[in-house]
Amino acid sequence: MNSLLQSEEETRPAPNLSNQALWFFLHSLFALAAWFALMLGGYALNPVRVPQWAILALSVVVPLIVGFFVNAFHQDEMGSAVWLLGVIWFMIVALWILDMPTGPNACFRCTATEKLTRTFFSFPRPSGLIDDDGPFVATWPAAAFVGYSIGAKIALVKRK
């Protein structure tokens, strides 16, 4: 059994780091392009009173479908690693939000948890920080990266 595992490791080619970096960048662009197309479609159609949870769900599902099809045509493990970029982006914006001062119209006397939940999810109401664009700036793009990664991983598993 041990010799079988050893022979699999010996036959596997060494990864080309520049190729991996290129495909990670391309998968990231595909995820952002899918989310951006969703946002443009939403602004073009201008639906009335669409709840934020529906936009969040679409921000996951549309890139998930794109990630599935991209990785179904070009099998690449880097597509399933794009979620890291979403988490890093979300954390950068979260630190920026936590560093913002509060005032009468901007989450006055909010705790750190309230600042984040009200900014990113507008729950129970928007915080007033970054002009109430927290979902657009951080939550929906991060969800797009996660959705794309899930779709890419599903396509990768299906092919194997």
MOLIN-V439316 format. One record per residue. N is the residue number from 0. RES is the residue in one small letter. SS is DSSP state (~ for helix, > for strand, _ for the rest). PHI is phi in whole degrees, -180 to 180 (none if undefined). Layout:
# MOLIN-V439316
[[N/RES/SS/PHI] [N/RES/SS/PHI]]
This chain:
# MOLIN-V439316
[[0/m/_/none] [1/n/~/-67] [2/s/~/-69] [3/l/~/-66] [4/l/~/-64] [5/q/~/-67] [6/s/~/-70] [7/e/~/-65] [8/e/~/-68] [9/e/~/-73] [10/t/~/-84] [11/r/_/-72] [12/p/_/-70] [13/a/_/-68] [14/p/_/-70] [15/n/_/-92] [16/l/~/-64] [17/s/~/-68] [18/n/~/-67] [19/q/~/-64] [20/a/~/-63] [21/l/~/-63] [22/w/~/-70] [23/f/~/-63] [24/f/~/-63] [25/l/~/-66] [26/h/~/-64] [27/s/~/-63] [28/l/~/-66] [29/f/~/-62] [30/a/~/-64] [31/l/~/-66] [32/a/~/-65] [33/a/~/-65] [34/w/~/-68] [35/f/~/-64] [36/a/~/-64] [37/l/~/-62] [38/m/~/-66] [39/l/~/-63] [40/g/~/-62] [41/g/~/-66] [42/y/~/-73] [43/a/~/-70] [44/l/~/-78] [45/n/_/50] [46/p/_/-68] [47/v/_/-90] [48/r/_/58] [49/v/_/-82] [50/p/_/-68] [51/q/~/-65] [52/w/~/-66] [53/a/~/-71] [54/i/~/-67] [55/l/~/-63] [56/a/~/-64] [57/l/~/-66] [58/s/~/-68] [59/v/~/-92] [60/v/~/-71] [61/v/~/-63] [62/p/~/-65] [63/l/~/-60] [64/i/~/-65] [65/v/~/-63] [66/g/~/-63] [67/f/~/-63] [68/f/~/-70] [69/v/~/-63] [70/n/~/-78] [71/a/~/-71] [72/f/~/-84] [73/h/_/-127] [74/q/_/-67] [75/d/_/-154] [76/e/~/-74] [77/m/~/-70] [78/g/~/-63] [79/s/~/-83] [80/a/~/-102] [81/v/_/-68] [82/w/~/-58] [83/l/~/-60] [84/l/~/-63] [85/g/~/-65] [86/v/~/-66] [87/i/~/-63] [88/w/~/-62] [89/f/~/-61] [90/m/~/-69] [91/i/~/-63] [92/v/~/-67] [93/a/~/-62] [94/l/~/-65] [95/w/~/-63] [96/i/~/-65] [97/l/~/-66] [98/d/~/-84] [99/m/_/-74] [100/p/_/-76] [101/t/_/-108] [102/g/>/-155] [103/p/_/-57] [104/n/_/-106] [105/a/>/-135] [106/c/_/55] [107/f/_/-63] [108/r/_/59] [109/c/_/-86] [110/t/_/-80] [111/a/~/-62] [112/t/~/-65] [113/e/~/-64] [114/k/~/-57] [115/l/~/-71] [116/t/~/-68] [117/r/~/-74] [118/t/~/-80] [119/f/~/-81] [120/f/_/-122] [121/s/_/52] [122/f/_/-114] [123/p/_/-77] [124/r/_/-152] [125/p/_/-61] [126/s/_/-86] [127/g/_/91] [128/l/~/-81] [129/i/~/41] [130/d/~/54] [131/d/~/59] [132/d/_/-102] [133/g/~/-57] [134/p/~/-61] [135/f/~/-69] [136/v/~/-80] [137/a/~/-125] [138/t/~/-68] [139/w/~/-69] [140/p/~/-64] [141/a/~/-64] [142/a/~/-65] [143/a/~/-65] [144/f/~/-64] [145/v/~/-65] [146/g/~/-62] [147/y/~/-61] [148/s/~/-62] [149/i/~/-64] [150/g/~/-62] [151/a/~/-65] [152/k/~/-68] [153/i/~/-62] [154/a/~/-67] [155/l/~/-68] [156/v/~/-70] [157/k/~/-61] [158/r/~/-72] [159/k/_/-75]]
